[in-house]
Amino acid sequence: MKDISIIAVGGYNEIGRNMTAIRIGKDIVIMDMGIRLDRVQIHEDTDVESLHAADLINMGAIPDDSIMENVDGTVRAIACTHGHLDHIGAISKLAHKYHAPIIASPFTADLINQEIKSEKIFGVKNPLHVMKAGERFQVTQDIELEFIRVQHSIVDCVFAAIHTPMGTIVYANDFKIDRSPTLGEPPDFARLRALGKQGVLALITETTNASISGKTPSEKIAKDLVWDVLLGTEESKSGVMVTTFSSHIARIRAIIEAAHKMGRKPVLLGRSMEKYWGTAVRTGYAGQGDVTVFGRRKSVDKALKRIMTEGKDKYLPIMTGHQGEPGAILSRVANGETDYLVESGDKVVFSAGTIPQPLNVSNRNTVVTKLKMRGGRIYDNVHVSGHACREDHWELLRMIQPEHVIPSHGNLVSHSSYLMMAEETGYSLGSNFHLVRNGQELLID
């Protein structure tokens, strides 16, 4: 029998720069290659195409994959679960080292293709294989990769099941248990239960919100919150701006629908809005909603000028900058760097939570204060998370009943919260629950 090991390359000490290598004998499947956004003070409107991989590794911005040089095996596949940069952002910097295909769902593959094309230093020649949820890819004669449909704050998110002669490993980064999503289908519970009955050797799972009690509300709730704020206003003449995650297509569609109901023209502003919406159009997720998009700074400034000239009450600008990132559209509006003037009574809707890192908290507070000084009314946290809370994690554990559990995509605080929940279901640290740190290899008996 071949031995199996889990190599924690990145994302086990922190949220970001996710990368896990699963070794089955002498064959290796890599899961995700992400970036850690706060380490380079980058955000949705900034790129790292011109930085060298070594510099990014030294910054702690991308996984330090030098550990792979000491692993006795050959990488046969690189699979990505979804299109967030903390899962695909390092592909253009690292994938060329491994002579293996990159496998991703359609929306994710489109984003990976854009990352590779915009890369300025490394030529990534790995073949890109598009695989939908429910499909399988034969990695080697006895290793098969399967994608399983789940929900998250970006479309086309999947779990990966790696089927081996020694058992199945399920890689579950990132997800929420959403039974009434506004875009796409609910998670494939039937398949997950079937895997549980067949037997799952190990579950590798995110722990981002494991410390939060209860379950994560459905995206349907977020849509209701957004509509309640946008449609529940009597002052129809005031300006209304919305900021949200550019990659959250379901949320953007809900805002666009609300804009049409308000009798306003929705306008997407920002380079990453243009990037992700373009991907949604190409992959069929954009729907039929009438919306204009402006990405480059000059065209954004022209659009904002036109909105001021024609009347703020005729438009609903949807822009980047929900974390207060310097250079994002909302920050520039707050700083008075555009022709769009925030006046007394104008509404600013944050359809995004604050990412709990000191830099984000500080930047967001700065932008909110500046908007308030101009008379803006702030509608904060009109949002639900894309990550599973404690009871969602409990439900997944019960559904697939893995022999071993390895928490990832988090820090020791979130991992220990997950551990306490797992202990309540019968797992114990050191026997079938394993805490792994970046750079470590865990051998599974």
N, C-alpha and C positions, 0 to 999 in steps of 0.2 A: 504493500500500500504506500502511496505517496504521502508525504507530510504536507500540512497546510500551515502557512503563517500569514499574519497580518502585519504589514509594515506601515507604521504611522509616519508618513513623510511630512505632512503639514495639516493644521487645523485641529490638532488634538490638545494644544495648549491655549488656543485662542479661537475666536470666531473670525474666519477668513482663511485665505491661502490653503484651501482644502486639497489634499492629495493623499490617497491611500493606495498601497500596492498589495495585492492579494497573490501570494505565491502558492501554486499547486505543483508540488514536485519541482521541476526545473522551468515551469511555465508561469508567467506573471501577467495578471490583468491589473492595469492601473485604473483607478476610479477618480475622476476629476483632477483638474490642474488649475487651481484658483489663485487669486491675488488677495492681499489684505489691504483694503482701501485706505484705512486711516494711516498706515505706515508711510505712505508717500503723499499724504494730504491730497489724494485725488478723489474725484467723485464722478458722477455720471457725465459731466461735461469735459472731463480731462482724459488724455490718453497717455500711455507709457511706451508708445511704439519706439521712441528714440533712446530709451534706457537699456543698458546691457543687462543680461540675466544675472551676471555676477554682482553688479551693483544692487539690483533688486533683491537678491538673496541676502546681501550684507545688511540691507535696510530692514530685513524681515518682512519684505513685501510679497515675495513669492516663496513657495516651498523650497527648502534646501534639499535637493534630490541627490546630493553627493552620497547619501546613505545607500543609494541603489547600486553604487559601484562595488559594494561589498556583499551584495545579495547574489547568491549562486543561482542564476536563472536568466531567462530571456523574456523580455516584454513582448507579449503576443497581441495585446489590444489595449487601447486607451478609451474608456467609456465615460461619457459625461451625462449627469442626471438631469441638468437643466441649464438655462442660459445666463444665470447671474454671474457677475464677474468673479465672485469669490469661489466659483466652481469652474469657470472656463478662461479666466483672465490671464493665466500663465501658459496656456497652450502655445501661443505664438513664441514664447521664450524657451520652453522646455521640450515640446513634443518632437522636435527635430532630432533629439538625442536617441530616440527610440524608433526602430524600424517596425512600426506597428500601425494598423489602421486606427483612426479616430471614429468612434461610433456614437451617434447622437440622434435624438428625435428631430423632426423637420425644423421646428422653430429654433431649437438649440444649434443645429447644424448650420443654419443660415447665419446666426450670430458668430459662430466659430469661424466660418468662412470670411466674414468681415474682419475679424481679429487678425486672421492670417494675412489677408490682403493688405491691411494697413501697417503690418509689421515692417520696421525700417532696417533691422539689423539681421535677423535670422530668416533663412528661407525654409519654410515648413512645407515639406513635400509629402507628408503622410497622407495616404488616401483617406477621404472623408466618406464614411458609410452612413447613409440615413436609414434609421430604423424606427418604426412607429411602436407605440405601446402595444403589447400583445404579441410582438414578433420576436424572433430569436436569431442569434448569430453564432455560427459554429467557429469558436476561437481555435480549438485544436480538435484532434480526433475524439478526445474524451472531456473537453471543457466547452460548455455552451453558455452563452450570455442571453438572458431574457429581460426585456423591459416590461414593467408593470405600471399601469396608469395610476397616478396619484394627483392630488391637488396641492398647489402652493401659490405664492403671489406672482407667479409667472406661468404662462401657458406651456403645455407640452412637457411637464415635469414627470419624471418616472422614478420608480425604484429599480434597482438592478438585481436580478437573481443570477448568481454564478453557479451553474450546475456542474458538480465534479463527481468523480467516482466515490469520493469520501463523504459526500453530502452537499447540500446547497447553502451558499452564503448569500444573505440578503443585505444589500447596501441601501440604507434608507436616509439619504440626505437630499433635500429638505422636504418637509411635507406638513400638511394639516389634514385632519379628518373632516372633510367638508362634504356633507351629503346633499347640499343644494347649491352647488356652484353656479355662478351667473354665466360662466363660459367654460365649455368643455364638460366632460362627464365626471360623475363622482369617482372616487378611487375604486379600483377593481377588487372589491372585498371578496368576491367568490374565488378569485385566483389566489389571494393572500391566504384565505382559509384552507384552500386545497394544498398550498405549500406547507402550511402548518400541519396538516394531516399526514403529508408525505414525510415530513421531518426536515427541520431547518437546523443545520449545524451551528451557524453563527449569524447574529444580527449586528451589523455596524450601523449605529443610528445617531442622528443629531440630538443635541440636548439644549438647544438655544433657550427655549421657554419652559424647560422641565421644572423650574422652581415656581412657576405660576400655576395656582390651583385651578381646578375645573377644566373645561374644554375651550378651545379656540372657537369663537363665533364664526359662522359661515360668511362667505363673501356676500351672500344675499343680505346679511345684516349691514355690511359696509355700504352696499348700494342704497339701502333704506336710509342710513345715516346721511349719506351724501345728498340724496334727494330731499330729505327733510330740511337740511340746511339751505340748499339752493332754491327749492321751490317754496319753502316756508317763509319767504320774505315779502313784506308788503311794499318796501321801498324799491320799486322796480327801476328807478332812475339811477340808483347809485352804481358805482363800479363794483364788479365782483371778479376776483381772481382766484384760481385754484392751483395748488401745487401738489404733485404726487409723484410716485416712482414712475419713471419713464418706461420701465420694463413691465409695469403692472397693467397689462392690456385690458383685463376685465374691469378694473377700476376706471381706466380712461374711457372705456366704452360707456360705463354708467354715467360719467360726467358729461360726455357728449350727448347722450340721450336726454339728460336733465336740461342741458343748454337748449336743445330744440324745443322742449316743453316750455321753457322760459321765454321762447321767442328770440333767443340770442344765437349768434354765430359762434360755434366753438373754434378756437384757434390754438393749435399746439405750437409751443415756442421752446426752442433749445435744440442743440445738436443731438443730444441723446434721445429726445422726443422723436426727432426725425429718423434716427437710426432704428429705434424699436418699433415705431409705427410703420416704417417701411418694411420691416421684417414681418409684421402682422399682416400687412397688405399682401405680401408675396406668398405667405403661408396660409392665407384664408381666414385669419383670426380678426381682421379689422371690421368685418361686417359691412353694412351698407350705409352707415352714418356719414352724413356730409360734414367734412372737416378739412380745414386748410392747415398746412404744416410749414413752419419756417425754422430752419436749423442754423444757418450762418448768421453771424452777428449783424451784418449789414441788413439782411432781409428781416431779421427780428426787429431791429430798430425802426425800419420802415413800417412794419406791421403795427408796432406800438404807436407810432406817430399817426397812422391812419385811424387807429381806434380812438385816439384823442380827438382827431378832427371830426370823425363821423358820429362820435358819441359813445361813451363807455357803456351805456345801457343797451347798445346793439350787439355787444360781443361778450363772450366768456373766454378770456385767455387762460390756457392750461399750461403751466410753465415748470421748468426745472428750478430747484433751489429749496426743497423742503427741509434740508438739513442746514440751510444757511450757508451753503458752500460759496466761498469767494469766487466771483466770476460767473456764477449761475444767474439766470434771468431774474429771479425774484430778488436776489442780493443787489443786482444792478438797479432794479426799480426802487428798492428801499434806499439805496445810496443816492438816488436822483440822477443816475447816469443815463437815463433814457427819457424820451418825451412823454412817457406815461406817468402822469402825476397822481399819486395817491392823495385823495382829499378826504375831508371829514365825512365819516359814514361809509366809505368804501369798505367792502368786505374782502378779507383774505382767508381762504379756506385751506387749512393744512390737512390734506387727506393722506397723512403719513405720520407714524409715530417718530419720536426722536430716537435715533440709534444711540444706545447708552454708552457712548465713548466721550471722554472729556472734550475733545476737539469739536465733535458734533454739537454737544450740549451748549458749548460756548458760542459757536457760530450761529446756532439757531436763536439763542437768546438775543444776540446782537441784532439779527435781522428783525425779529419780532419787536424789539424795542424801537428800532428805527421806523418801522411801519406804524407803530402806535403814536410815535412823535408826529407823524404826518396826518394822524387822524384815522388811521385804519382800524377796523374792527376785526379782531382775530378770532377765528373759529378753529380751535386746536384739536388735534387728534381725532378727526372725523375719519376713523380708520379701524380696521381689525387686522390682526397679525396674520402672516402667512405661515407661521410656525406652530407646531403642535404644543399644547399645554399638557400638564401632568396627566390628566385623565385620558387624553388622546394617546399618549405614550403607553399608558396602562392597557388601553384597548388594543393597540397594535401588538404589544407583548403577548396578550392573551390569544390574539388571533393567530399568530404564527409560532408561538411556543418554541423559541430557539433554545438549543442546548447551551449556547454561550452568548453573552452580550458584551459588546465593546462600544462604549460611548465615544462619539467623535464630534466635530463641529461645535466646539465649546471650550470652556476652561474648567478648572477644578471645581469652581463654585457650581456651575450648571451640571457638571458630571456627578457631583456628590448629591445634588437634588434628585437626579435621575436614579442614582444608586439607592437612595432611601425608598423611592417608589418601587424599584425592582426588588428590593429586599422584602417588601410587603407581599410580593407575588412569589416568593420562594427562592430568589437568586441570592448568592452570597459572594462577597468580594474575595477574590483569590482562588475560588474554585470554579465557578461558572460565570462570574462577572469580572471583567478585566479592565483596569485603568491603565491606559497606555499613553505615553508622552511622545512628542515629536522626536523622531530619530530612533525609536525603539521598534524591535520586531517581536511579535507575540506568536509563539508556536502553539497551535491548537491540537490537543490530543484527540 
